[in-house]
């Protein structure tokens, strides 16, 4: 098992804004998060990384709580217009590159890891859901909120900034491991 100290030593190479370690027993799961996904997110029912493809509320909770340790980190992206969804989502690519590097260089040798990140997966131009299986399940990171996890509560509990300026997007990654 990788230790907190090993992770802290290795993450210094990456442009992470803030991070925290905690026990997965601190995770809060809220069915209302799934309701917001269904009502507000255009990816609902269209991606393997989002509901309903990620499973039921109980399946998501069981998947996440089988791990003992949680590591959350944030990165930021500056954009010209925070309300321009295309610009905001294109800024996410840098965050995903950082997540990939952390996965490959720190967590990849450990089999029992679940990586959750911001927004829906965007590896494929058009997701194969629901007609075909995911083409890249080893590269696809489910959305944190798809698991009904309250990111804002984690941030509040661990003094991590959620808002970092008017035209700044704060991205999160939650890594669960045993």
N, C-alpha and C positions, 0 to 999 in steps of 0.2 A: 504494500500500500504506500502511496505517495504521502508525504507529510506536509503539513502546513508550511513548515520552514523551507522545505524543498521548493514548494510552489512559489513562496515569497521570493526566494533567491532567483528563480528562473523568470518570473514575470517582470523583473526590472528592465528587461530588453524591449518591452512593448509599451506603446503609448496609452497606458491605462490611466484614467483619471482617478478613480477610487475603487476600492475593493473591500470585501469583508468575508470572513469565514464564519459559519455557524452550523448548528446541528439541524438536520432536516425536520426534527420535531417542531421547530419554530415556523415551518411553512404553514401559511394559511391558504386554504382552498375555499373558494367562494363561487357558488353556482351563478351568481349575478355576473361574474366575469364572462361566463359562457353566453349569457343572455346578451351582453353587450357585443360579443363577437357576432352572434346571429343577427343582431339588429343593425350594427354599424360597419362591420368589416366586409369589404367586397370579396375577400378571399374565403369567406365562410362557405363550406361545401364545395370548394374548388381547388383545394390543395391537400396533399398528404400531410403537410405540417400543421394543419388547422382542423378545427372541429368540422364535421363529426368524425373525420378520418382518424384522429388521434385517440378515439375511444370515448367511452362514457366518463362521467365525472368520477365514478368509483374506480374505473380502470386507471385513469390519470393519477388519482391520489395514490393508489397502490403502486403504480410504476415509480412515482417520485419518492415515496416514503420507504421503499425497500433499500434506499441508500442511507447512509448514516451522516455523511458530510456534505456541506454545501459551500460553494465558493461563487460569489457574485462579483462581477466587475463592470465598470462602465467605461465607455469611450465617448468622445464628443465629435460632432461635425458641425462646421460653420456653413450656413446656407444664406443665400441672398433673401429668400422669402420663405419663412417657416410655413406659410399656408399653401405653398406650391408643392403638392404631393409628389409630383414626378421628381422635382429637385431633391426633396427630402429623401425619397426612397433611393435615388441614385447615390446619395451620400452614405447610405447604409453599406455599400460595397466595401468601403474601407474597414468598417467595423467587422464585417464577415471575414475579411482577409486576416484581421488580427485574431479573431476567434479560431480560424483555421490554423494559423501559426501556433497558437497556444495549444490547440488540440494536438497537432502533429509533434510539437517539440516538448510538451510537458505531459499530456494525458494519454497520448496514443498507445503507449506500451501497456496501459492498464485496460483490461477488457471491460470491467464493470464501471462504466461511466455513462452518464446521460447529460448531453449538452443541449440546453434550451437557449434560444436567443430571441432577438427582437423581430417582430413582423413575420410574415409568411415567407417560406422558402422561395427563392427566385433563381435557382440553378437552371431550370428549364424555362424556355420562352412560354411554353404552354404545359402546365402540369398534366400528367396522365390520369389524375384522379377524376372520376372513379372507375373509368373504363379499363385501365391497365395498372399493374403494380408500379410503385415508385421506381424510376430508372436508377436513382442514386441514393438508396437508403442509408449508405454509409457516410454520405456527405450532407444529407439533409438534417437540419436542426429544427425540431418542432419549436413553435412559438411558446414563450414562457406563459403568456396569458391563455393559450390553448389548453394548458393543464389546469386552468382556473386558479393559478397562483397570483396573489396580490403583490406585484413588484413594489408598489408605493409603500406598502407596509414593511417590506424588507428594508427599503431605503430609510424609512423613518426609524426603524428599530436599530439600524446600524450606522446612522448619521451619514448616509450617502446622499449627495445632491441629486434631486430629480429634475429640477429646472436649473439651467446654467446660462441663461441669457435669452434675449428675445429672438435671435436668429441662430440659436444653437440647438442642435438635436442631441439629446443624450440617449445613447444606446446601451442596452444591458445584455449581459450573458450570464446565465446561471448554470454552473456545472455541478452535478450531483455525482458523488463517488463514495465508494465504501472503503 
